[in-house]
Amino acid sequence: MAAPQIVLAEGEAPIFAIGDHVRVAVRFPIGHYRVPNYIRGKKGTIVAIVEPAAVNNEEEGYGRNGGSKRHYYRISLLMTELWPSYPNSSKDSLCIEVFETWLERI
């Protein structure tokens, strides 16, 4: 008899992997949010998955989270992606942690 397959609930497993290319969503919600305006719409690369999964702070702030968890990801964004006239090395980057619901696969 085969062992039963373990099925993970939504949010228990990361949906992105290190090396994945992502774009930060462009949204302008009213109220509580944790994504700086200057990174919205910008492209980056996943460089780390933050463990363990965490509650969605934006939803938690309004009491709507219900305990569900998802992952934060450390993404690397080239400085030239953020500021096209950036005067230094084109290899310089900014690393920032962004919650899963703000990332789009590209």
PDB file as gemmi writes it, atoms N, CA and C in Angstrom:
CRYST1    1.000    1.000    1.000  90.00  90.00  90.00 P 1                      
ATOM      1  N   MET A   1       0.845  -1.176   0.000  1.00  0.00           N  
ATOM      2  CA  MET A   1       0.000   0.000   0.000  1.00  0.00           C  
ATOM      3  C   MET A   1       0.888   1.236   0.000  1.00  0.00           C  
ATOM      4  N   ALA A   2       0.588   2.178  -0.863  1.00  0.00           N  
ATOM      5  CA  ALA A   2       1.369   3.411  -0.968  1.00  0.00           C  
ATOM      6  C   ALA A   2       1.072   4.319   0.211  1.00  0.00           C  
ATOM      7  N   ALA A   3       2.103   5.041   0.623  1.00  0.00           N  
ATOM      8  CA  ALA A   3       1.926   6.000   1.709  1.00  0.00           C  
ATOM      9  C   ALA A   3       1.014   7.131   1.248  1.00  0.00           C  
ATOM     10  N   PRO A   4       0.203   7.664   2.145  1.00  0.00           N  
ATOM     11  CA  PRO A   4      -0.684   8.766   1.750  1.00  0.00           C  
ATOM     12  C   PRO A   4       0.146   9.994   1.365  1.00  0.00           C  
ATOM     13  N   GLN A   5      -0.326  10.707   0.355  1.00  0.00           N  
ATOM     14  CA  GLN A   5       0.356  11.911  -0.100  1.00  0.00           C  
ATOM     15  C   GLN A   5      -0.011  13.070   0.814  1.00  0.00           C  
ATOM     16  N   ILE A   6       0.981  13.846   1.185  1.00  0.00           N  
ATOM     17  CA  ILE A   6       0.727  15.017   2.024  1.00  0.00           C  
ATOM     18  C   ILE A   6       0.382  16.179   1.099  1.00  0.00           C  
ATOM     19  N   VAL A   7      -0.720  16.814   1.365  1.00  0.00           N  
ATOM     20  CA  VAL A   7      -1.154  17.963   0.577  1.00  0.00           C  
ATOM     21  C   VAL A   7      -1.024  19.196   1.457  1.00  0.00           C  
ATOM     22  N   LEU A   8      -0.256  20.170   0.988  1.00  0.00           N  
ATOM     23  CA  LEU A   8      -0.059  21.399   1.751  1.00  0.00           C  
ATOM     24  C   LEU A   8      -1.219  22.351   1.515  1.00  0.00           C  
ATOM     25  N   ALA A   9      -1.611  23.050   2.554  1.00  0.00           N  
ATOM     26  CA  ALA A   9      -2.656  24.068   2.432  1.00  0.00           C  
ATOM     27  C   ALA A   9      -2.086  25.283   1.721  1.00  0.00           C  
ATOM     28  N   GLU A  10      -2.980  26.078   1.130  1.00  0.00           N  
ATOM     29  CA  GLU A  10      -2.545  27.298   0.458  1.00  0.00           C  
ATOM     30  C   GLU A  10      -1.731  28.141   1.423  1.00  0.00           C  
ATOM     31  N   GLY A  11      -0.580  28.612   0.962  1.00  0.00           N  
ATOM     32  CA  GLY A  11       0.276  29.457   1.779  1.00  0.00           C  
ATOM     33  C   GLY A  11       1.355  28.713   2.528  1.00  0.00           C  
ATOM     34  N   GLU A  12       1.242  27.398   2.687  1.00  0.00           N  
ATOM     35  CA  GLU A  12       2.248  26.646   3.427  1.00  0.00           C  
ATOM     36  C   GLU A  12       3.521  26.460   2.624  1.00  0.00           C  
ATOM     37  N   ALA A  13       3.410  26.404   1.320  1.00  0.00           N  
ATOM     38  CA  ALA A  13       4.592  26.243   0.464  1.00  0.00           C  
ATOM     39  C   ALA A  13       4.792  27.535  -0.324  1.00  0.00           C  
ATOM     40  N   PRO A  14       6.035  27.979  -0.457  1.00  0.00           N  
ATOM     41  CA  PRO A  14       6.290  29.187  -1.241  1.00  0.00           C  
ATOM     42  C   PRO A  14       5.856  28.994  -2.691  1.00  0.00           C  
ATOM     43  N   ILE A  15       5.311  30.044  -3.305  1.00  0.00           N  
ATOM     44  CA  ILE A  15       4.921  29.938  -4.710  1.00  0.00           C  
ATOM     45  C   ILE A  15       6.027  30.398  -5.650  1.00  0.00           C  
ATOM     46  N   PHE A  16       7.049  31.058  -5.108  1.00  0.00           N  
ATOM     47  CA  PHE A  16       8.203  31.484  -5.895  1.00  0.00           C  
ATOM     48  C   PHE A  16       9.446  30.763  -5.388  1.00  0.00           C  
ATOM     49  N   ALA A  17      10.460  30.689  -6.233  1.00  0.00           N  
ATOM     50  CA  ALA A  17      11.729  30.051  -5.874  1.00  0.00           C  
ATOM     51  C   ALA A  17      12.860  31.047  -6.080  1.00  0.00           C  
ATOM     52  N   ILE A  18      13.977  30.782  -5.424  1.00  0.00           N  
ATOM     53  CA  ILE A  18      15.158  31.622  -5.617  1.00  0.00           C  
ATOM     54  C   ILE A  18      15.519  31.614  -7.094  1.00  0.00           C  
ATOM     55  N   GLY A  19      15.765  32.800  -7.631  1.00  0.00           N  
ATOM     56  CA  GLY A  19      16.094  32.956  -9.042  1.00  0.00           C  
ATOM     57  C   GLY A  19      14.914  33.349  -9.908  1.00  0.00           C  
ATOM     58  N   ASP A  20      13.689  33.211  -9.385  1.00  0.00           N  
ATOM     59  CA  ASP A  20      12.503  33.615 -10.158  1.00  0.00           C  
ATOM     60  C   ASP A  20      12.513  35.121 -10.386  1.00  0.00           C  
ATOM     61  N   HIS A  21      12.055  35.518 -11.556  1.00  0.00           N  
ATOM     62  CA  HIS A  21      11.928  36.934 -11.893  1.00  0.00           C  
ATOM     63  C   HIS A  21      10.503  37.360 -11.583  1.00  0.00           C  
ATOM     64  N   VAL A  22      10.384  38.491 -10.892  1.00  0.00           N  
ATOM     65  CA  VAL A  22       9.084  38.973 -10.453  1.00  0.00           C  
ATOM     66  C   VAL A  22       8.945  40.467 -10.717  1.00  0.00           C  
ATOM     67  N   ARG A  23       7.709  40.914 -10.665  1.00  0.00           N  
ATOM     68  CA  ARG A  23       7.402  42.344 -10.719  1.00  0.00           C  
ATOM     69  C   ARG A  23       6.578  42.645  -9.474  1.00  0.00           C  
ATOM     70  N   VAL A  24       6.867  43.789  -8.862  1.00  0.00           N  
ATOM     71  CA  VAL A  24       6.078  44.226  -7.716  1.00  0.00           C  
ATOM     72  C   VAL A  24       4.789  44.836  -8.267  1.00  0.00           C  
ATOM     73  N   ALA A  25       3.660  44.414  -7.724  1.00  0.00           N  
ATOM     74  CA  ALA A  25       2.357  44.882  -8.199  1.00  0.00           C  
ATOM     75  C   ALA A  25       2.237  46.394  -8.058  1.00  0.00           C  
ATOM     76  N   VAL A  26       1.431  46.959  -8.935  1.00  0.00           N  
ATOM     77  CA  VAL A  26       1.120  48.384  -8.867  1.00  0.00           C  
ATOM     78  C   VAL A  26      -0.296  48.507  -8.310  1.00  0.00           C  
ATOM     79  N   ARG A  27      -0.378  48.839  -7.058  1.00  0.00           N  
ATOM     80  CA  ARG A  27      -1.657  49.049  -6.380  1.00  0.00           C  
ATOM     81  C   ARG A  27      -1.486  50.247  -5.468  1.00  0.00           C  
ATOM     82  N   PHE A  28      -2.532  50.950  -5.229  1.00  0.00           N  
ATOM     83  CA  PHE A  28      -2.496  52.083  -4.316  1.00  0.00           C  
ATOM     84  C   PHE A  28      -3.653  51.965  -3.332  1.00  0.00           C  
ATOM     85  N   PRO A  29      -3.548  50.972  -2.440  1.00  0.00           N  
ATOM     86  CA  PRO A  29      -4.641  50.765  -1.484  1.00  0.00           C  
ATOM     87  C   PRO A  29      -4.738  51.923  -0.498  1.00  0.00           C  
ATOM     88  N   ILE A  30      -5.928  52.144  -0.024  1.00  0.00           N  
ATOM     89  CA  ILE A  30      -6.134  53.151   1.014  1.00  0.00           C  
ATOM     90  C   ILE A  30      -5.858  52.468   2.340  1.00  0.00           C  
ATOM     91  N   GLY A  31      -5.131  53.146   3.182  1.00  0.00           N  
ATOM     92  CA  GLY A  31      -4.911  52.610   4.517  1.00  0.00           C  
ATOM     93  C   GLY A  31      -3.569  51.929   4.683  1.00  0.00           C  
ATOM     94  N   HIS A  32      -3.601  50.805   5.339  1.00  0.00           N  
ATOM     95  CA  HIS A  32      -2.418  50.100   5.817  1.00  0.00           C  
ATOM     96  C   HIS A  32      -1.782  49.258   4.709  1.00  0.00           C  
ATOM     97  N   TYR A  33      -0.582  49.600   4.287  1.00  0.00           N  
ATOM     98  CA  TYR A  33       0.145  48.770   3.334  1.00  0.00           C  
ATOM     99  C   TYR A  33       1.635  48.885   3.602  1.00  0.00           C  
ATOM    100  N   ARG A  34       2.394  47.908   3.118  1.00  0.00           N  
ATOM    101  CA  ARG A  34       3.810  47.828   3.477  1.00  0.00           C  
ATOM    102  C   ARG A  34       4.738  47.704   2.276  1.00  0.00           C  
ATOM    103  N   VAL A  35       4.354  48.252   1.152  1.00  0.00           N  
ATOM    104  CA  VAL A  35       5.222  48.217  -0.029  1.00  0.00           C  
ATOM    105  C   VAL A  35       5.507  49.654  -0.436  1.00  0.00           C  
ATOM    106  N   PRO A  36       6.778  50.062  -0.419  1.00  0.00           N  
ATOM    107  CA  PRO A  36       7.096  51.442  -0.784  1.00  0.00           C  
ATOM    108  C   PRO A  36       6.659  51.769  -2.220  1.00  0.00           C  
ATOM    109  N   ASN A  37       6.193  52.980  -2.411  1.00  0.00           N  
ATOM    110  CA  ASN A  37       5.751  53.415  -3.735  1.00  0.00           C  
ATOM    111  C   ASN A  37       6.836  53.258  -4.794  1.00  0.00           C  
ATOM    112  N   TYR A  38       8.095  53.534  -4.442  1.00  0.00           N  
ATOM    113  CA  TYR A  38       9.154  53.554  -5.450  1.00  0.00           C  
ATOM    114  C   TYR A  38       9.531  52.182  -5.997  1.00  0.00           C  
ATOM    115  N   ILE A  39       9.043  51.084  -5.384  1.00  0.00           N  
ATOM    116  CA  ILE A  39       9.347  49.765  -5.956  1.00  0.00           C  
ATOM    117  C   ILE A  39       8.166  49.175  -6.721  1.00  0.00           C  
ATOM    118  N   ARG A  40       7.008  49.808  -6.669  1.00  0.00           N  
ATOM    119  CA  ARG A  40       5.832  49.286  -7.365  1.00  0.00           C  
ATOM    120  C   ARG A  40       6.040  49.336  -8.875  1.00  0.00           C  
ATOM    121  N   GLY A  41       5.721  48.231  -9.529  1.00  0.00           N  
ATOM    122  CA  GLY A  41       5.882  48.134 -10.977  1.00  0.00           C  
ATOM    123  C   GLY A  41       7.293  47.787 -11.412  1.00  0.00           C  
ATOM    124  N   LYS A  42       8.208  47.670 -10.473  1.00  0.00           N  
ATOM    125  CA  LYS A  42       9.613  47.385 -10.796  1.00  0.00           C  
ATOM    126  C   LYS A  42       9.865  45.878 -10.827  1.00  0.00           C  
ATOM    127  N   LYS A  43      10.835  45.488 -11.651  1.00  0.00           N  
ATOM    128  CA  LYS A  43      11.197  44.076 -11.812  1.00  0.00           C  
ATOM    129  C   LYS A  43      12.404  43.745 -10.941  1.00  0.00           C  
ATOM    130  N   GLY A  44      12.377  42.527 -10.404  1.00  0.00           N  
ATOM    131  CA  GLY A  44      13.477  42.067  -9.582  1.00  0.00           C  
ATOM    132  C   GLY A  44      13.600  40.560  -9.630  1.00  0.00           C  
ATOM    133  N   THR A  45      14.504  40.046  -8.813  1.00  0.00           N  
ATOM    134  CA  THR A  45      14.779  38.616  -8.760  1.00  0.00           C  
ATOM    135  C   THR A  45      14.697  38.146  -7.314  1.00  0.00           C  
ATOM    136  N   ILE A  46      14.066  36.999  -7.101  1.00  0.00           N  
ATOM    137  CA  ILE A  46      13.991  36.413  -5.759  1.00  0.00           C  
ATOM    138  C   ILE A  46      15.392  35.935  -5.369  1.00  0.00           C  
ATOM    139  N   VAL A  47      15.886  36.416  -4.220  1.00  0.00           N  
ATOM    140  CA  VAL A  47      17.201  35.974  -3.747  1.00  0.00           C  
ATOM    141  C   VAL A  47      17.105  35.158  -2.463  1.00  0.00           C  
ATOM    142  N   ALA A  48      15.948  35.203  -1.782  1.00  0.00           N  
ATOM    143  CA  ALA A  48      15.762  34.399  -0.570  1.00  0.00           C  
ATOM    144  C   ALA A  48      14.273  34.276  -0.267  1.00  0.00           C  
ATOM    145  N   ILE A  49      13.922  33.163   0.333  1.00  0.00           N  
ATOM    146  CA  ILE A  49      12.561  32.938   0.828  1.00  0.00           C  
ATOM    147  C   ILE A  49      12.643  33.034   2.340  1.00  0.00           C  
ATOM    148  N   VAL A  50      11.859  33.909   2.916  1.00  0.00           N  
ATOM    149  CA  VAL A  50      11.892  34.113   4.361  1.00  0.00           C  
ATOM    150  C   VAL A  50      11.007  33.061   5.021  1.00  0.00           C  
ATOM    151  N   GLU A  51      11.589  32.298   5.923  1.00  0.00           N  
ATOM    152  CA  GLU A  51      10.864  31.270   6.672  1.00  0.00           C  
ATOM    153  C   GLU A  51      10.837  31.657   8.144  1.00  0.00           C  
ATOM    154  N   PRO A  52       9.794  31.316   8.848  1.00  0.00           N  
ATOM    155  CA  PRO A  52       8.607  30.611   8.392  1.00  0.00           C  
ATOM    156  C   PRO A  52       7.639  31.574   7.708  1.00  0.00           C  
ATOM    157  N   ALA A  53       6.574  31.028   7.135  1.00  0.00           N  
ATOM    158  CA  ALA A  53       5.529  31.851   6.543  1.00  0.00           C  
ATOM    159  C   ALA A  53       4.950  32.758   7.631  1.00  0.00           C  
ATOM    160  N   ALA A  54       4.384  33.891   7.214  1.00  0.00           N  
ATOM    161  CA  ALA A  54       3.882  34.874   8.173  1.00  0.00           C  
ATOM    162  C   ALA A  54       2.469  35.319   7.799  1.00  0.00           C  
ATOM    163  N   VAL A  55       1.794  35.930   8.755  1.00  0.00           N  
ATOM    164  CA  VAL A  55       0.463  36.459   8.464  1.00  0.00           C  
ATOM    165  C   VAL A  55       0.602  37.696   7.577  1.00  0.00           C  
ATOM    166  N   ASN A  56      -0.435  37.981   6.823  1.00  0.00           N  
ATOM    167  CA  ASN A  56      -0.478  39.159   5.962  1.00  0.00           C  
ATOM    168  C   ASN A  56      -0.720  40.376   6.846  1.00  0.00           C  
ATOM    169  N   ASN A  57       0.325  41.176   7.056  1.00  0.00           N  
ATOM    170  CA  ASN A  57       0.234  42.323   7.960  1.00  0.00           C  
ATOM    171  C   ASN A  57      -0.809  43.342   7.507  1.00  0.00           C  
ATOM    172  N   GLU A  58      -0.978  43.494   6.204  1.00  0.00           N  
ATOM    173  CA  GLU A  58      -1.954  44.457   5.703  1.00  0.00           C  
ATOM    174  C   GLU A  58      -3.374  44.040   6.088  1.00  0.00           C  
ATOM    175  N   GLU A  59      -3.688  42.761   5.939  1.00  0.00           N  
ATOM    176  CA  GLU A  59      -5.015  42.261   6.315  1.00  0.00           C  
ATOM    177  C   GLU A  59      -5.156  42.192   7.835  1.00  0.00           C  
ATOM    178  N   GLU A  60      -4.100  41.798   8.502  1.00  0.00           N  
ATOM    179  CA  GLU A  60      -4.115  41.682   9.960  1.00  0.00           C  
ATOM    180  C   GLU A  60      -4.428  43.036  10.603  1.00  0.00           C  
ATOM    181  N   GLY A  61      -3.943  44.117   9.997  1.00  0.00           N  
ATOM    182  CA  GLY A  61      -4.183  45.460  10.516  1.00  0.00           C  
ATOM    183  C   GLY A  61      -5.653  45.824  10.567  1.00  0.00           C  
ATOM    184  N   TYR A  62      -6.472  45.157   9.752  1.00  0.00           N  
ATOM    185  CA  TYR A  62      -7.909  45.402   9.728  1.00  0.00           C  
ATOM    186  C   TYR A  62      -8.700  44.245  10.321  1.00  0.00           C  
ATOM    187  N   GLY A  63      -7.994  43.278  10.927  1.00  0.00           N  
ATOM    188  CA  GLY A  63      -8.668  42.145  11.546  1.00  0.00           C  
ATOM    189  C   GLY A  63      -9.292  41.182  10.553  1.00  0.00           C  
ATOM    190  N   ARG A  64      -8.777  41.161   9.297  1.00  0.00           N  
ATOM    191  CA  ARG A  64      -9.378  40.322   8.262  1.00  0.00           C  
ATOM    192  C   ARG A  64      -8.533  39.101   7.911  1.00  0.00           C  
ATOM    193  N   ASN A  65      -7.475  38.841   8.616  1.00  0.00           N  
ATOM    194  CA  ASN A  65      -6.559  37.801   8.169  1.00  0.00           C  
ATOM    195  C   ASN A  65      -7.018  36.381   8.479  1.00  0.00           C  
ATOM    196  N   GLY A  66      -7.615  36.163   9.592  1.00  0.00           N  
ATOM    197  CA  GLY A  66      -8.105  34.830   9.955  1.00  0.00           C  
ATOM    198  C   GLY A  66      -7.001  33.800  10.139  1.00  0.00           C  
ATOM    199  N   GLY A  67      -5.758  34.221  10.341  1.00  0.00           N  
ATOM    200  CA  GLY A  67      -4.667  33.294  10.622  1.00  0.00           C  
ATOM    201  C   GLY A  67      -3.977  32.690   9.423  1.00  0.00           C  
ATOM    202  N   SER A  68      -4.409  33.003   8.198  1.00  0.00           N  
ATOM    203  CA  SER A  68      -3.720  32.421   7.041  1.00  0.00           C  
ATOM    204  C   SER A  68      -2.328  33.020   6.912  1.00  0.00           C  
ATOM    205  N   LYS A  69      -1.428  32.224   6.369  1.00  0.00           N  
ATOM    206  CA  LYS A  69      -0.024  32.650   6.257  1.00  0.00           C  
ATOM    207  C   LYS A  69       0.473  32.474   4.837  1.00  0.00           C  
ATOM    208  N   ARG A  70       1.391  33.333   4.463  1.00  0.00           N  
ATOM    209  CA  ARG A  70       2.095  33.267   3.180  1.00  0.00           C  
ATOM    210  C   ARG A  70       3.536  33.676   3.440  1.00  0.00           C  
ATOM    211  N   HIS A  71       4.315  33.728   2.391  1.00  0.00           N  
ATOM    212  CA  HIS A  71       5.743  34.003   2.555  1.00  0.00           C  
ATOM    213  C   HIS A  71       6.141  35.423   2.174  1.00  0.00           C  
ATOM    214  N   TYR A  72       7.185  35.871   2.852  1.00  0.00           N  
ATOM    215  CA  TYR A  72       7.918  37.054   2.417  1.00  0.00           C  
ATOM    216  C   TYR A  72       9.071  36.555   1.566  1.00  0.00           C  
ATOM    217  N   TYR A  73       9.470  37.373   0.607  1.00  0.00           N  
ATOM    218  CA  TYR A  73      10.599  37.051  -0.263  1.00  0.00           C  
ATOM    219  C   TYR A  73      11.548  38.233  -0.263  1.00  0.00           C  
ATOM    220  N   ARG A  74      12.841  37.947  -0.184  1.00  0.00           N  
ATOM    221  CA  ARG A  74      13.839  39.001  -0.361  1.00  0.00           C  
ATOM    222  C   ARG A  74      14.088  39.091  -1.859  1.00  0.00           C  
ATOM    223  N   ILE A  75      13.836  40.263  -2.416  1.00  0.00           N  
ATOM    224  CA  ILE A  75      14.059  40.445  -3.838  1.00  0.00           C  
ATOM    225  C   ILE A  75      15.170  41.458  -4.056  1.00  0.00           C  
ATOM    226  N   SER A  76      15.898  41.269  -5.135  1.00  0.00           N  
ATOM    227  CA  SER A  76      16.963  42.178  -5.525  1.00  0.00           C  
ATOM    228  C   SER A  76      16.477  42.972  -6.731  1.00  0.00           C  
ATOM    229  N   LEU A  77      16.536  44.289  -6.600  1.00  0.00           N  
ATOM    230  CA  LEU A  77      16.146  45.190  -7.681  1.00  0.00           C  
ATOM    231  C   LEU A  77      17.372  46.010  -8.076  1.00  0.00           C  
ATOM    232  N   LEU A  78      17.704  46.007  -9.350  1.00  0.00           N  
ATOM    233  CA  LEU A  78      18.828  46.824  -9.797  1.00  0.00           C  
ATOM    234  C   LEU A  78      18.513  48.294  -9.549  1.00  0.00           C  
ATOM    235  N   MET A  79      19.527  49.039  -9.130  1.00  0.00           N  
ATOM    236  CA  MET A  79      19.331  50.469  -8.881  1.00  0.00           C  
ATOM    237  C   MET A  79      18.894  51.180 -10.164  1.00  0.00           C  
ATOM    238  N   THR A  80      19.378  50.703 -11.303  1.00  0.00           N  
ATOM    239  CA  THR A  80      18.978  51.318 -12.572  1.00  0.00           C  
ATOM    240  C   THR A  80      17.522  51.014 -12.913  1.00  0.00           C  
ATOM    241  N   GLU A  81      16.952  49.947 -12.343  1.00  0.00           N  
ATOM    242  CA  GLU A  81      15.524  49.658 -12.499  1.00  0.00           C  
ATOM    243  C   GLU A  81      14.708  50.664 -11.689  1.00  0.00           C  
ATOM    244  N   LEU A  82      15.223  50.997 -10.514  1.00  0.00           N  
ATOM    245  CA  LEU A  82      14.530  51.942  -9.647  1.00  0.00           C  
ATOM    246  C   LEU A  82      14.701  53.381 -10.111  1.00  0.00           C  
ATOM    247  N   TRP A  83      15.920  53.726 -10.499  1.00  0.00           N  
ATOM    248  CA  TRP A  83      16.259  55.080 -10.920  1.00  0.00           C  
ATOM    249  C   TRP A  83      17.079  54.999 -12.204  1.00  0.00           C  
ATOM    250  N   PRO A  84      16.443  55.141 -13.359  1.00  0.00           N  
ATOM    251  CA  PRO A  84      17.143  54.968 -14.647  1.00  0.00           C  
ATOM    252  C   PRO A  84      18.398  55.825 -14.808  1.00  0.00           C  
ATOM    253  N   SER A  85      18.467  56.959 -14.158  1.00  0.00           N  
ATOM    254  CA  SER A  85      19.660  57.811 -14.287  1.00  0.00           C  
ATOM    255  C   SER A  85      20.661  57.568 -13.160  1.00  0.00           C  
ATOM    256  N   TYR A  86      20.555  56.443 -12.489  1.00  0.00           N  
ATOM    257  CA  TYR A  86      21.482  56.094 -11.406  1.00  0.00           C  
ATOM    258  C   TYR A  86      22.917  56.189 -11.934  1.00  0.00           C  
ATOM    259  N   PRO A  87      23.773  56.996 -11.286  1.00  0.00           N  
ATOM    260  CA  PRO A  87      25.100  57.295 -11.856  1.00  0.00           C  
ATOM    261  C   PRO A  87      26.209  56.283 -11.572  1.00  0.00           C  
ATOM    262  N   ASN A  88      25.992  55.321 -10.700  1.00  0.00           N  
ATOM    263  CA  ASN A  88      27.061  54.399 -10.330  1.00  0.00           C  
ATOM    264  C   ASN A  88      26.954  53.082 -11.092  1.00  0.00           C  
ATOM    265  N   SER A  89      27.538  52.027 -10.568  1.00  0.00           N  
ATOM    266  CA  SER A  89      27.597  50.747 -11.259  1.00  0.00           C  
ATOM    267  C   SER A  89      26.207  50.215 -11.615  1.00  0.00           C  
ATOM    268  N   SER A  90      26.085  49.698 -12.825  1.00  0.00           N  
ATOM    269  CA  SER A  90      24.823  49.107 -13.260  1.00  0.00           C  
ATOM    270  C   SER A  90      24.556  47.778 -12.558  1.00  0.00           C  
ATOM    271  N   LYS A  91      25.518  47.302 -11.763  1.00  0.00           N  
ATOM    272  CA  LYS A  91      25.344  46.062 -11.001  1.00  0.00           C  
ATOM    273  C   LYS A  91      24.856  46.319  -9.576  1.00  0.00           C  
ATOM    274  N   ASP A  92      24.818  47.586  -9.159  1.00  0.00           N  
ATOM    275  CA  ASP A  92      24.342  47.910  -7.818  1.00  0.00           C  
ATOM    276  C   ASP A  92      22.872  47.543  -7.692  1.00  0.00           C  
ATOM    277  N   SER A  93      22.495  47.055  -6.516  1.00  0.00           N  
ATOM    278  CA  SER A  93      21.103  46.657  -6.326  1.00  0.00           C  
ATOM    279  C   SER A  93      20.633  46.971  -4.913  1.00  0.00           C  
ATOM    280  N   LEU A  94      19.336  46.930  -4.767  1.00  0.00           N  
ATOM    281  CA  LEU A  94      18.675  47.090  -3.485  1.00  0.00           C  
ATOM    282  C   LEU A  94      17.985  45.772  -3.177  1.00  0.00           C  
ATOM    283  N   CYS A  95      18.153  45.258  -1.956  1.00  0.00           N  
ATOM    284  CA  CYS A  95      17.424  44.068  -1.530  1.00  0.00           C  
ATOM    285  C   CYS A  95      16.363  44.501  -0.527  1.00  0.00           C  
ATOM    286  N   ILE A  96      15.154  43.986  -0.726  1.00  0.00           N  
ATOM    287  CA  ILE A  96      14.034  44.357   0.124  1.00  0.00           C  
ATOM    288  C   ILE A  96      13.099  43.159   0.244  1.00  0.00           C  
ATOM    289  N   GLU A  97      12.465  43.015   1.387  1.00  0.00           N  
ATOM    290  CA  GLU A  97      11.541  41.899   1.593  1.00  0.00           C  
ATOM    291  C   GLU A  97      10.117  42.350   1.285  1.00  0.00           C  
ATOM    292  N   VAL A  98       9.445  41.545   0.455  1.00  0.00           N  
ATOM    293  CA  VAL A  98       8.111  41.879  -0.025  1.00  0.00           C  
ATOM    294  C   VAL A  98       7.198  40.670   0.201  1.00  0.00           C  
ATOM    295  N   PHE A  99       5.976  40.934   0.648  1.00  0.00           N  
ATOM    296  CA  PHE A  99       5.019  39.867   0.912  1.00  0.00           C  
ATOM    297  C   PHE A  99       4.515  39.278  -0.399  1.00  0.00           C  
ATOM    298  N   GLU A 100       4.254  37.984  -0.386  1.00  0.00           N  
ATOM    299  CA  GLU A 100       3.872  37.202  -1.570  1.00  0.00           C  
ATOM    300  C   GLU A 100       2.738  37.818  -2.383  1.00  0.00           C  
ATOM    301  N   THR A 101       1.758  38.393  -1.721  1.00  0.00           N  
ATOM    302  CA  THR A 101       0.582  38.929  -2.431  1.00  0.00           C  
ATOM    303  C   THR A 101       0.908  40.136  -3.294  1.00  0.00           C  
ATOM    304  N   TRP A 102       2.079  40.730  -3.130  1.00  0.00           N  
ATOM    305  CA  TRP A 102       2.484  41.884  -3.919  1.00  0.00           C  
ATOM    306  C   TRP A 102       3.330  41.501  -5.116  1.00  0.00           C  
ATOM    307  N   LEU A 103       3.678  40.233  -5.277  1.00  0.00           N  
ATOM    308  CA  LEU A 103       4.592  39.826  -6.353  1.00  0.00           C  
ATOM    309  C   LEU A 103       3.851  39.136  -7.490  1.00  0.00           C  
ATOM    310  N   GLU A 104       4.295  39.455  -8.709  1.00  0.00           N  
ATOM    311  CA  GLU A 104       3.739  38.848  -9.926  1.00  0.00           C  
ATOM    312  C   GLU A 104       4.870  38.157 -10.668  1.00  0.00           C  
ATOM    313  N   ARG A 105       4.632  36.958 -11.128  1.00  0.00           N  
ATOM    314  CA  ARG A 105       5.630  36.221 -11.895  1.00  0.00           C  
ATOM    315  C   ARG A 105       5.765  36.847 -13.293  1.00  0.00           C  
ATOM    316  N   ILE A 106       7.010  36.998 -13.755  1.00  0.00           N  
ATOM    317  CA  ILE A 106       7.233  37.499 -15.121  1.00  0.00           C  
ATOM    318  C   ILE A 106       8.104  36.529 -15.898  1.00  0.00           C  
TER     319      ILE A 106                                                      
END                                                                             
